Amino acid sequence: MTPTMNAAVERVPKPWGHEMIFARTRKYVGKILVIEKGHRLSLQLHRRKHESLLVLRGRLKLRLGSNTRTVGPGTAFTIPPRTIHRFEALKGRVTLIEVSTPELWDVVRLQDDYGRRGK
């Protein structure tokens, strides 16, 4: 594989904010997630996808399994497959960096504020 610079960054609008996919290979995906104040992602799980995230900016209400806590910049966490999770920006915009396995299609929505269906 040839090294590249200035690879295209894909901006993906979401009802809660947006994602910026900056790396996509057969082995991993790198994304920046921006969650707008007062919004949250689906209560969800992934059957195969494994994620590692780092909070860059803001304070995030984080649900992992049956535990919920508020975390801030510098907090890193991992979400193994089949872990129920949700991210929420309570008091301001939140920016996260995510590195995951490449199964972006692998989302099982259990609850969704925007009427999107589970898979």
MMTF fields as JSON, N, C-alpha, C and O atoms, coordinates in Angstrom:
{
  "mmtfVersion": "1.0.0",
  "mmtfProducer": "UNKNOWN",
  "numBonds": 475,
  "numAtoms": 476,
  "numGroups": 119,
  "numChains": 1,
  "numModels": 1,
  "chainsPerModel": [1],
  "groupsPerChain": [119],
  "chainIdList": ["A"],
  "bondAtomList": [4, 2, 8, 6, 12, 10, 16, 14, 20, 18, 24, 22, 28, 26, 32, 30, 36, 34, 40, 38, 44, 42, 48, 46, 52, 50, 56, 54, 60, 58, 64, 62, 68, 66, 72, 70, 76, 74, 80, 78, 84, 82, 88, 86, 92, 90, 96, 94, 100, 98, 104, 102, 108, 106, 112, 110, 116, 114, 120, 118, 124, 122, 128, 126, 132, 130, 136, 134, 140, 138, 144, 142, 148, 146, 152, 150, 156, 154, 160, 158, 164, 162, 168, 166, 172, 170, 176, 174, 180, 178, 184, 182, 188, 186, 192, 190, 196, 194, 200, 198, 204, 202, 208, 206, 212, 210, 216, 214, 220, 218, 224, 222, 228, 226, 232, 230, 236, 234, 240, 238, 244, 242, 248, 246, 252, 250, 256, 254, 260, 258, 264, 262, 268, 266, 272, 270, 276, 274, 280, 278, 284, 282, 288, 286, 292, 290, 296, 294, 300, 298, 304, 302, 308, 306, 312, 310, 316, 314, 320, 318, 324, 322, 328, 326, 332, 330, 336, 334, 340, 338, 344, 342, 348, 346, 352, 350, 356, 354, 360, 358, 364, 362, 368, 366, 372, 370, 376, 374, 380, 378, 384, 382, 388, 386, 392, 390, 396, 394, 400, 398, 404, 402, 408, 406, 412, 410, 416, 414, 420, 418, 424, 422, 428, 426, 432, 430, 436, 434, 440, 438, 444, 442, 448, 446, 452, 450, 456, 454, 460, 458, 464, 462, 468, 466, 472, 470],
  "bondOrderList": [1, 1, 1, 1, 1, 1, 1, 1, 1, 1, 1, 1, 1, 1, 1, 1, 1, 1, 1, 1, 1, 1, 1, 1, 1, 1, 1, 1, 1, 1, 1, 1, 1, 1, 1, 1, 1, 1, 1, 1, 1, 1, 1, 1, 1, 1, 1, 1, 1, 1, 1, 1, 1, 1, 1, 1, 1, 1, 1, 1, 1, 1, 1, 1, 1, 1, 1, 1, 1, 1, 1, 1, 1, 1, 1, 1, 1, 1, 1, 1, 1, 1, 1, 1, 1, 1, 1, 1, 1, 1, 1, 1, 1, 1, 1, 1, 1, 1, 1, 1, 1, 1, 1, 1, 1, 1, 1, 1, 1, 1, 1, 1, 1, 1, 1, 1, 1, 1],
  "groupList": [{"groupName": "MET", "atomNameList": ["N", "CA", "C", "O"], "elementList": ["N", "C", "C", "O"], "formalChargeList": [0, 0, 0, 0], "bondAtomList": [1, 0, 2, 1, 3, 2], "bondOrderList": [1, 1, 2], "singleLetterCode": "M", "chemCompType": "L-PEPTIDE LINKING"}, {"groupName": "THR", "atomNameList": ["N", "CA", "C", "O"], "elementList": ["N", "C", "C", "O"], "formalChargeList": [0, 0, 0, 0], "bondAtomList": [1, 0, 2, 1, 3, 2], "bondOrderList": [1, 1, 2], "singleLetterCode": "T", "chemCompType": "L-PEPTIDE LINKING"}, {"groupName": "PRO", "atomNameList": ["N", "CA", "C", "O"], "elementList": ["N", "C", "C", "O"], "formalChargeList": [0, 0, 0, 0], "bondAtomList": [1, 0, 2, 1, 3, 2], "bondOrderList": [1, 1, 2], "singleLetterCode": "P", "chemCompType": "L-PEPTIDE LINKING"}, {"groupName": "ASN", "atomNameList": ["N", "CA", "C", "O"], "elementList": ["N", "C", "C", "O"], "formalChargeList": [0, 0, 0, 0], "bondAtomList": [1, 0, 2, 1, 3, 2], "bondOrderList": [1, 1, 2], "singleLetterCode": "N", "chemCompType": "L-PEPTIDE LINKING"}, {"groupName": "ALA", "atomNameList": ["N", "CA", "C", "O"], "elementList": ["N", "C", "C", "O"], "formalChargeList": [0, 0, 0, 0], "bondAtomList": [1, 0, 2, 1, 3, 2], "bondOrderList": [1, 1, 2], "singleLetterCode": "A", "chemCompType": "L-PEPTIDE LINKING"}, {"groupName": "VAL", "atomNameList": ["N", "CA", "C", "O"], "elementList": ["N", "C", "C", "O"], "formalChargeList": [0, 0, 0, 0], "bondAtomList": [1, 0, 2, 1, 3, 2], "bondOrderList": [1, 1, 2], "singleLetterCode": "V", "chemCompType": "L-PEPTIDE LINKING"}, {"groupName": "GLU", "atomNameList": ["N", "CA", "C", "O"], "elementList": ["N", "C", "C", "O"], "formalChargeList": [0, 0, 0, 0], "bondAtomList": [1, 0, 2, 1, 3, 2], "bondOrderList": [1, 1, 2], "singleLetterCode": "E", "chemCompType": "L-PEPTIDE LINKING"}, {"groupName": "ARG", "atomNameList": ["N", "CA", "C", "O"], "elementList": ["N", "C", "C", "O"], "formalChargeList": [0, 0, 0, 0], "bondAtomList": [1, 0, 2, 1, 3, 2], "bondOrderList": [1, 1, 2], "singleLetterCode": "R", "chemCompType": "L-PEPTIDE LINKING"}, {"groupName": "LYS", "atomNameList": ["N", "CA", "C", "O"], "elementList": ["N", "C", "C", "O"], "formalChargeList": [0, 0, 0, 0], "bondAtomList": [1, 0, 2, 1, 3, 2], "bondOrderList": [1, 1, 2], "singleLetterCode": "K", "chemCompType": "L-PEPTIDE LINKING"}, {"groupName": "TRP", "atomNameList": ["N", "CA", "C", "O"], "elementList": ["N", "C", "C", "O"], "formalChargeList": [0, 0, 0, 0], "bondAtomList": [1, 0, 2, 1, 3, 2], "bondOrderList": [1, 1, 2], "singleLetterCode": "W", "chemCompType": "L-PEPTIDE LINKING"}, {"groupName": "GLY", "atomNameList": ["N", "CA", "C", "O"], "elementList": ["N", "C", "C", "O"], "formalChargeList": [0, 0, 0, 0], "bondAtomList": [1, 0, 2, 1, 3, 2], "bondOrderList": [1, 1, 2], "singleLetterCode": "G", "chemCompType": "PEPTIDE LINKING"}, {"groupName": "HIS", "atomNameList": ["N", "CA", "C", "O"], "elementList": ["N", "C", "C", "O"], "formalChargeList": [0, 0, 0, 0], "bondAtomList": [1, 0, 2, 1, 3, 2], "bondOrderList": [1, 1, 2], "singleLetterCode": "H", "chemCompType": "L-PEPTIDE LINKING"}, {"groupName": "ILE", "atomNameList": ["N", "CA", "C", "O"], "elementList": ["N", "C", "C", "O"], "formalChargeList": [0, 0, 0, 0], "bondAtomList": [1, 0, 2, 1, 3, 2], "bondOrderList": [1, 1, 2], "singleLetterCode": "I", "chemCompType": "L-PEPTIDE LINKING"}, {"groupName": "PHE", "atomNameList": ["N", "CA", "C", "O"], "elementList": ["N", "C", "C", "O"], "formalChargeList": [0, 0, 0, 0], "bondAtomList": [1, 0, 2, 1, 3, 2], "bondOrderList": [1, 1, 2], "singleLetterCode": "F", "chemCompType": "L-PEPTIDE LINKING"}, {"groupName": "TYR", "atomNameList": ["N", "CA", "C", "O"], "elementList": ["N", "C", "C", "O"], "formalChargeList": [0, 0, 0, 0], "bondAtomList": [1, 0, 2, 1, 3, 2], "bondOrderList": [1, 1, 2], "singleLetterCode": "Y", "chemCompType": "L-PEPTIDE LINKING"}, {"groupName": "LEU", "atomNameList": ["N", "CA", "C", "O"], "elementList": ["N", "C", "C", "O"], "formalChargeList": [0, 0, 0, 0], "bondAtomList": [1, 0, 2, 1, 3, 2], "bondOrderList": [1, 1, 2], "singleLetterCode": "L", "chemCompType": "L-PEPTIDE LINKING"}, {"groupName": "SER", "atomNameList": ["N", "CA", "C", "O"], "elementList": ["N", "C", "C", "O"], "formalChargeList": [0, 0, 0, 0], "bondAtomList": [1, 0, 2, 1, 3, 2], "bondOrderList": [1, 1, 2], "singleLetterCode": "S", "chemCompType": "L-PEPTIDE LINKING"}, {"groupName": "GLN", "atomNameList": ["N", "CA", "C", "O"], "elementList": ["N", "C", "C", "O"], "formalChargeList": [0, 0, 0, 0], "bondAtomList": [1, 0, 2, 1, 3, 2], "bondOrderList": [1, 1, 2], "singleLetterCode": "Q", "chemCompType": "L-PEPTIDE LINKING"}, {"groupName": "ASP", "atomNameList": ["N", "CA", "C", "O"], "elementList": ["N", "C", "C", "O"], "formalChargeList": [0, 0, 0, 0], "bondAtomList": [1, 0, 2, 1, 3, 2], "bondOrderList": [1, 1, 2], "singleLetterCode": "D", "chemCompType": "L-PEPTIDE LINKING"}],
  "groupTypeList": [0, 1, 2, 1, 0, 3, 4, 4, 5, 6, 7, 5, 2, 8, 2, 9, 10, 11, 6, 0, 12, 13, 4, 7, 1, 7, 8, 14, 5, 10, 8, 12, 15, 5, 12, 6, 8, 10, 11, 7, 15, 16, 15, 17, 15, 11, 7, 7, 8, 11, 6, 16, 15, 15, 5, 15, 7, 10, 7, 15, 8, 15, 7, 15, 10, 16, 3, 1, 7, 1, 5, 10, 2, 10, 1, 4, 13, 1, 12, 2, 2, 7, 1, 12, 11, 7, 13, 6, 4, 15, 8, 10, 7, 5, 1, 15, 12, 6, 5, 16, 1, 2, 6, 15, 9, 18, 5, 5, 7, 15, 17, 18, 18, 14, 10, 7, 7, 10, 8],
  "groupIdList": [1, 2, 3, 4, 5, 6, 7, 8, 9, 10, 11, 12, 13, 14, 15, 16, 17, 18, 19, 20, 21, 22, 23, 24, 25, 26, 27, 28, 29, 30, 31, 32, 33, 34, 35, 36, 37, 38, 39, 40, 41, 42, 43, 44, 45, 46, 47, 48, 49, 50, 51, 52, 53, 54, 55, 56, 57, 58, 59, 60, 61, 62, 63, 64, 65, 66, 67, 68, 69, 70, 71, 72, 73, 74, 75, 76, 77, 78, 79, 80, 81, 82, 83, 84, 85, 86, 87, 88, 89, 90, 91, 92, 93, 94, 95, 96, 97, 98, 99, 100, 101, 102, 103, 104, 105, 106, 107, 108, 109, 110, 111, 112, 113, 114, 115, 116, 117, 118, 119],
  "secStructList": [7, 7, 7, 7, 1, 1, 7, 7, 7, 3, 3, 3, 3, 3, 6, 6, 3, 3, 3, 3, 3, 3, 3, 3, 7, 1, 1, 7, 3, 3, 3, 3, 3, 3, 3, 7, 6, 6, 7, 5, 7, 7, 3, 3, 3, 7, 1, 1, 7, 7, 3, 3, 3, 3, 3, 3, 3, 1, 7, 3, 3, 3, 3, 3, 6, 6, 3, 3, 3, 3, 3, 7, 6, 6, 7, 3, 3, 3, 3, 7, 6, 6, 7, 7, 3, 3, 3, 3, 3, 1, 1, 1, 7, 3, 3, 3, 3, 3, 3, 3, 7, 1, 7, 6, 6, 7, 7, 3, 3, 3, 3, 7, 6, 6, 7, 7, 7, 7, 7],
  "xCoordList": [0.843, 0.0, 0.889, 1.86, 0.566, 1.337, 0.866, -0.337, 1.793, 1.379, 0.694, 1.08, -0.325, -1.036, -1.125, -1.105, -1.221, -1.463, -2.699, -3.039, -3.361, -4.55, -5.64, -6.366, -5.748, -6.84, -8.163, -8.253, -9.176, -10.483, -11.076, -11.044, -11.609, -12.319, -13.799, -14.29, -14.509, -15.936, -16.75, -16.651, -17.551, -18.432, -19.788, -20.4, -20.259, -21.527, -22.49, -22.311, -23.511, -24.484, -25.29, -25.656, -25.551, -26.365, -27.384, -27.146, -28.517, -29.497, -28.981, -29.506, -27.981, -27.395, -26.159, -25.641, -25.673, -24.455, -23.862, -24.526, -22.592, -21.986, -20.761, -20.211, -20.36, -19.139, -18.22, -18.681, -16.926, -15.935, -15.054, -14.281, -15.183, -14.401, -13.093, -13.075, -11.994, -10.694, -9.819, -8.775, -10.232, -9.483, -10.468, -11.337, -10.325, -11.187, -10.372, -9.995, -10.11, -9.37, -10.14, -11.188, -9.625, -10.269, -10.093, -10.798, -9.176, -8.898, -9.403, -9.671, -9.537, -9.958, -10.584, -10.438, -11.301, -11.896, -11.563, -11.616, -11.221, -11.002, -12.028, -12.238, -12.68, -13.732, -13.602, -13.067, -14.107, -14.346, -15.859, -16.521, -16.406, -17.839, -18.057, -17.368, -19.012, -19.394, -20.867, -21.731, -21.137, -22.504, -22.923, -22.268, -23.998, -24.453, -25.16, -25.733, -25.106, -25.71, -27.161, -27.941, -27.508, -28.874, -29.23, -30.375, -28.279, -28.543, -27.818, -26.859, -28.321, -27.688, -27.82, -28.718, -26.905, -26.941, -27.974, -28.49, -28.268, -29.169, -28.617, -27.406, -29.531, -29.13, -28.904, -29.83, -27.686, -27.325, -26.312, -25.756, -26.095, -25.004, -24.54, -25.22, -23.386, -22.825, -22.569, -22.042, -22.931, -22.69, -21.226, -20.699, -20.55, -19.157, -18.198, -17.04, -18.679, -17.816, -17.253, -17.975, -15.966, -15.255, -14.738, -14.085, -15.014, -14.673, -13.787, -13.917, -12.893, -12.124, -12.301, -12.162, -12.608, -12.904, -12.132, -11.717, -11.948, -11.299, -12.113, -12.42, -12.464, -13.174, -12.14, -11.19, -12.341, -11.442, -11.921, -11.126, -13.244, -13.818, -15.206, -15.924, -15.568, -16.915, -17.062, -16.133, -18.274, -18.598, -19.682, -20.685, -19.451, -20.271, -20.948, -20.296, -22.267, -22.957, -22.783, -23.25, -22.124, -21.726, -22.432, -22.324, -23.149, -23.724, -22.972, -22.895, -22.42, -21.758, -22.352, -22.155, -23.075, -23.759, -24.785, -25.619, -24.744, -25.702, -25.144, -25.804, -23.939, -23.304, -23.412, -23.205, -23.742, -23.802, -22.968, -23.053, -22.146, -21.355, -21.065, -21.23, -20.637, -20.257, -18.737, -18.044, -18.226, -16.784, -16.412, -17.253, -15.138, -14.678, -13.439, -13.041, -12.824, -11.653, -10.555, -10.272, -9.95, -8.888, -9.369, -8.556, -10.68, -11.22, -11.254, -11.808, -10.66, -10.673, -11.469, -11.454, -12.165, -12.925, -13.053, -12.923, -13.311, -13.437, -14.814, -15.343, -15.397, -16.721, -16.592, -16.563, -16.514, -16.458, -17.795, -18.822, -17.79, -19.057, -20.083, -19.744, -21.346, -22.517, -22.665, -23.444, -21.933, -22.068, -23.086, -22.907, -24.146, -25.138, -24.485, -23.837, -24.664, -24.038, -24.817, -25.623, -24.546, -25.156, -24.279, -23.724, -24.158, -23.426, -24.41, -25.282, -24.268, -25.177, -24.41, -23.606, -24.66, -24.06, -25.059, -25.991, -24.875, -25.858, -25.774, -26.793, -24.568, -24.437, -23.685, -23.5, -23.257, -22.527, -22.083, -22.262, -21.505, -21.011, -19.912, -19.072, -19.94, -18.934, -18.233, -18.874, -16.907, -16.119, -15.354, -14.646, -15.509, -14.847, -14.03, -14.355, -12.978, -12.282, -12.545, -12.476, -12.844, -13.169, -12.289, -12.111, -11.75, -11.062, -11.775, -11.981, -12.157, -12.947, -12.59, -11.869, -13.116, -13.086, -14.0, -14.792, -13.916, -14.542, -16.043, -16.568, -16.734, -18.147, -19.08, -19.836, -19.036, -19.862, -21.355, -22.16, -21.739, -23.141, -23.717, -24.932, -22.866, -23.257, -23.789, -23.083, -25.037, -25.681, -27.028, -27.88, -27.221, -28.514, -29.073, -28.609, -30.078, -30.675, -31.758, -32.681, -31.631, -32.61, -33.621, -34.796, -33.148, -34.0, -33.372, -32.15, -34.203, -33.667, -34.586, -35.793, -34.02, -34.792, -35.263, -36.111, -34.728, -34.981, -35.802, -35.926, -36.363, -37.236, -36.534, -37.173, -35.211, -34.504, -34.745, -34.833, -34.847, -35.145, -33.887, -32.808, -34.031, -32.942, -32.755, -33.626, -31.627, -31.355, -31.535, -31.353],
  "yCoordList": [-1.181, 0.0, 1.246, 1.32, 2.185, 3.41, 4.434, 4.657, 5.065, 6.127, 7.256, 7.575, 7.866, 8.975, 10.146, 9.973, 11.322, 12.531, 13.197, 12.996, 13.985, 14.708, 13.783, 14.127, 12.613, 11.711, 12.405, 13.193, 12.118, 12.748, 12.368, 11.204, 13.346, 13.133, 13.164, 14.114, 12.116, 12.018, 12.56, 12.047, 13.593, 14.151, 13.491, 13.533, 12.875, 12.154, 12.856, 12.77, 13.551, 14.209, 13.178, 12.124, 13.496, 12.66, 13.562, 14.765, 13.028, 13.888, 14.477, 15.486, 13.873, 14.341, 15.215, 15.77, 15.352, 16.116, 15.615, 15.631, 15.162, 14.586, 13.743, 13.828, 12.935, 12.154, 12.6, 13.0, 12.529, 12.768, 11.524, 11.251, 10.778, 9.551, 9.946, 10.381, 9.785, 10.19, 9.014, 9.205, 7.796, 6.597, 5.453, 5.244, 4.707, 3.546, 2.503, 2.697, 1.389, 0.287, -0.999, -0.983, -2.101, -3.392, -3.814, -4.712, -3.198, -3.603, -2.635, -3.05, -1.348, -0.37, 0.845, 1.073, 1.636, 2.907, 3.935, 3.635, 5.149, 6.256, 7.339, 7.742, 7.823, 8.832, 9.875, 9.612, 11.063, 12.079, 12.23, 12.435, 12.13, 12.298, 13.636, 13.959, 14.416, 15.681, 15.563, 15.43, 15.614, 15.501, 16.886, 17.467, 17.408, 18.75, 18.745, 17.737, 19.883, 20.066, 19.584, 19.924, 18.789, 18.31, 17.098, 16.647, 16.563, 15.413, 14.175, 14.252, 13.027, 11.761, 10.765, 10.855, 9.821, 8.739, 7.713, 7.783, 6.778, 5.673, 4.895, 4.829, 4.305, 3.244, 2.052, 1.602, 1.54, 0.592, -0.43, -0.341, -1.405, -2.352, -2.756, -2.505, -3.378, -3.895, -5.378, -5.789, -6.175, -7.621, -7.963, -8.875, -7.221, -7.526, -6.368, -6.579, -5.159, -3.977, -3.77, -3.872, -3.482, -3.199, -1.774, -1.431, -0.931, 0.486, 0.899, 0.377, 1.835, 2.525, 4.014, 4.471, 4.775, 6.197, 7.034, 6.55, 8.304, 9.278, 10.568, 11.058, 11.12, 12.396, 13.506, 13.648, 14.284, 15.402, 16.696, 17.436, 16.977, 18.214, 17.94, 17.063, 18.704, 18.639, 17.589, 16.847, 17.555, 16.577, 15.669, 16.127, 14.379, 13.35, 12.5, 12.009, 12.326, 11.327, 10.011, 9.858, 9.084, 7.825, 6.666, 6.483, 5.891, 4.647, 3.495, 3.395, 2.627, 1.397, 0.26, 0.187, -0.621, -1.698, -1.102, -0.305, -1.472, -0.957, 0.236, 0.737, 0.696, 1.814, 3.097, 3.098, 4.202, 5.516, 6.472, 6.487, 7.286, 8.299, 9.445, 9.314, 10.56, 11.714, 11.74, 11.6, 11.922, 11.932, 13.164, 13.747, 13.552, 14.736, 14.482, 13.334, 15.552, 15.448, 14.584, 14.665, 13.763, 12.871, 11.502, 10.607, 11.319, 10.014, 9.1, 9.456, 7.921, 6.913, 5.708, 5.374, 5.061, 3.867, 2.966, 3.404, 1.697, 0.682, 0.058, -0.154, -0.237, -0.857, -2.167, -2.163, -3.284, -4.58, -4.903, -4.328, -5.812, -6.224, -6.66, -7.204, -6.402, -6.777, -5.977, -6.362, -4.873, -3.995, -2.908, -2.166, -2.808, -1.749, -0.43, -0.339, 0.598, 1.881, 3.043, 2.874, 4.239, 5.478, 6.643, 6.632, 7.657, 8.884, 10.041, 10.083, 10.998, 12.14, 13.408, 13.411, 14.485, 15.794, 16.622, 17.185, 16.702, 17.356, 18.878, 19.545, 19.443, 20.882, 21.623, 22.835, 20.948, 21.596, 20.562, 19.361, 21.034, 20.149, 19.234, 19.651, 17.983, 16.98, 16.501, 16.237, 16.392, 15.861, 14.641, 14.687, 13.54, 12.271, 11.819, 12.139, 11.081, 10.385, 8.895, 8.392, 8.204, 6.773, 6.012, 6.421, 4.909, 3.943, 2.623, 2.197, 1.966, 0.744, -0.254, 0.051, -1.446, -2.41, -1.853, -0.953, -2.356, -1.673, -1.892, -1.431, -2.551, -2.896, -1.717, -1.767, -0.671, 0.513, 0.22, 0.944, -0.79, -1.178, -1.886, -2.057, -2.295, -3.136, -2.294, -2.07, -1.829, -1.047, -1.678, -1.789, -2.09, -2.587, -1.521, -1.366, -0.782, 0.29, -0.288, -0.96, -0.015, -0.467, 0.641, 0.37, 1.898, 3.091, 4.188, 4.247, 5.062, 6.131, 7.353, 7.24, 8.504, 9.733, 10.285, 11.176, 9.769, 10.341, 9.428, 9.691, 8.359, 7.481, 6.511, 5.883, 6.389, 5.423, 4.015, 3.807, 3.084, 1.696, 0.908, 1.202, -0.094, -1.011, -1.999, -2.155, -2.652, -3.662, -5.038, -6.032],
  "zCoordList": [0.0, 0.0, 0.0, 0.753, -0.816, -0.945, 0.075, 0.208, 0.802, 1.728, 0.971, -0.153, 1.585, 0.955, 1.915, 3.134, 1.355, 2.138, 1.559, 0.393, 2.378, 1.957, 1.435, 0.502, 2.039, 1.669, 1.969, 2.91, 1.182, 1.361, 2.715, 3.113, 3.404, 4.655, 4.322, 3.711, 4.729, 4.424, 5.594, 6.709, 5.349, 6.384, 6.24, 5.172, 7.327, 7.318, 8.279, 9.493, 7.755, 8.63, 9.422, 8.902, 10.662, 11.552, 12.224, 12.327, 12.689, 13.354, 14.666, 15.137, 15.249, 16.504, 16.302, 17.271, 15.063, 14.769, 13.47, 12.434, 13.517, 12.317, 12.667, 13.765, 11.704, 11.79, 10.661, 9.592, 10.907, 9.865, 9.809, 10.727, 8.716, 8.549, 7.874, 6.723, 8.619, 8.09, 7.687, 7.064, 8.037, 7.641, 7.479, 8.326, 6.374, 6.155, 5.401, 4.245, 6.087, 5.47, 5.728, 6.374, 5.227, 5.494, 6.943, 7.404, 7.675, 9.054, 10.119, 11.247, 9.779, 10.78, 10.116, 8.915, 10.956, 10.544, 11.621, 12.814, 11.192, 12.115, 11.862, 10.718, 12.933, 12.796, 13.897, 14.974, 13.592, 14.609, 14.692, 13.675, 15.894, 16.113, 16.798, 17.766, 16.303, 16.916, 17.286, 16.42, 18.585, 19.101, 19.587, 20.452, 19.04, 19.401, 20.763, 21.178, 21.437, 22.753, 22.755, 21.865, 23.766, 23.938, 23.098, 23.125, 22.355, 21.492, 22.007, 22.775, 21.549, 21.913, 20.778, 19.941, 20.773, 19.799, 20.242, 21.358, 19.379, 19.715, 20.893, 21.105, 21.66, 22.577, 21.659, 20.985, 21.629, 20.584, 21.056, 22.151, 20.187, 20.344, 18.961, 17.966, 18.91, 17.667, 17.861, 18.895, 16.887, 16.979, 16.762, 17.399, 15.844, 15.502, 15.754, 16.114, 15.565, 15.63, 17.034, 18.026, 17.103, 18.349, 18.246, 17.26, 19.245, 19.191, 20.36, 21.467, 20.101, 21.139, 20.882, 19.747, 21.935, 21.785, 22.79, 23.843, 22.441, 23.298, 23.239, 22.152, 24.401, 24.453, 24.232, 25.002, 23.17, 22.881, 23.52, 24.1, 23.417, 23.942, 24.501, 24.022, 25.52, 26.077, 27.155, 27.474, 27.708, 28.752, 28.187, 27.641, 28.333, 27.708, 28.769, 29.691, 28.638, 29.451, 28.71, 27.581, 29.335, 28.717, 29.398, 30.61, 28.611, 29.125, 28.481, 27.256, 29.317, 28.881, 29.689, 30.902, 29.027, 29.737, 30.675, 30.247, 31.953, 32.932, 33.714, 34.624, 33.37, 34.066, 33.256, 32.043, 33.948, 33.318, 34.157, 35.385, 33.452, 34.15, 33.201, 31.988, 33.751, 32.954, 32.867, 33.874, 31.646, 31.42, 30.604, 29.921, 30.684, 29.978, 29.158, 28.96, 28.676, 27.811, 28.429, 29.624, 27.588, 28.032, 28.461, 28.692, 28.571, 28.955, 27.745, 26.704, 27.881, 26.82, 27.305, 28.49, 26.374, 26.735, 25.516, 24.374, 25.795, 24.761, 24.852, 25.943, 23.683, 23.619, 22.852, 21.621, 23.563, 22.882, 22.208, 22.569, 21.236, 20.61, 21.656, 22.707, 21.327, 22.137, 23.43, 24.302, 23.57, 24.731, 24.403, 23.437, 25.192, 25.012, 25.415, 26.458, 24.566, 24.857, 24.253, 23.338, 24.802, 24.306, 24.747, 25.845, 23.875, 24.172, 24.121, 23.253, 25.067, 25.116, 25.472, 26.404, 24.731, 24.997, 25.787, 25.212, 27.085, 27.94, 27.914, 27.737, 28.088, 28.315, 27.224, 27.328, 26.206, 25.124, 24.114, 24.316, 23.027, 21.969, 22.514, 23.312, 22.066, 22.447, 21.183, 20.166, 21.261, 20.153, 20.631, 21.637, 19.889, 20.215, 19.019, 17.876, 19.284, 18.213, 18.423, 19.545, 17.338, 17.4, 16.417, 15.269, 16.887, 16.038, 16.252, 17.388, 15.146, 15.281, 14.194, 13.244, 14.368, 13.286, 12.186, 12.462, 10.957, 9.822, 9.605, 8.592, 10.48, 10.248, 10.554, 11.525, 9.745, 9.985, 9.866, 10.451, 9.149, 8.958, 10.191, 10.29, 11.12, 12.252, 13.415, 14.398, 13.298, 14.36, 14.666, 13.785, 15.905, 16.366, 17.296, 18.425, 16.812, 17.609, 18.52, 18.058, 19.816, 20.798, 21.102, 21.352, 21.079, 21.219, 20.377, 20.243, 19.805, 18.993, 19.069, 18.853, 19.372, 19.503, 18.16, 18.125, 17.055, 15.749, 14.844, 13.648, 15.404, 14.651, 13.715, 12.871, 13.863, 13.008, 13.536, 14.746, 12.657, 13.007, 13.336, 12.823, 14.194, 14.491, 13.358, 12.502, 13.36, 12.328, 12.907, 12.203]
}
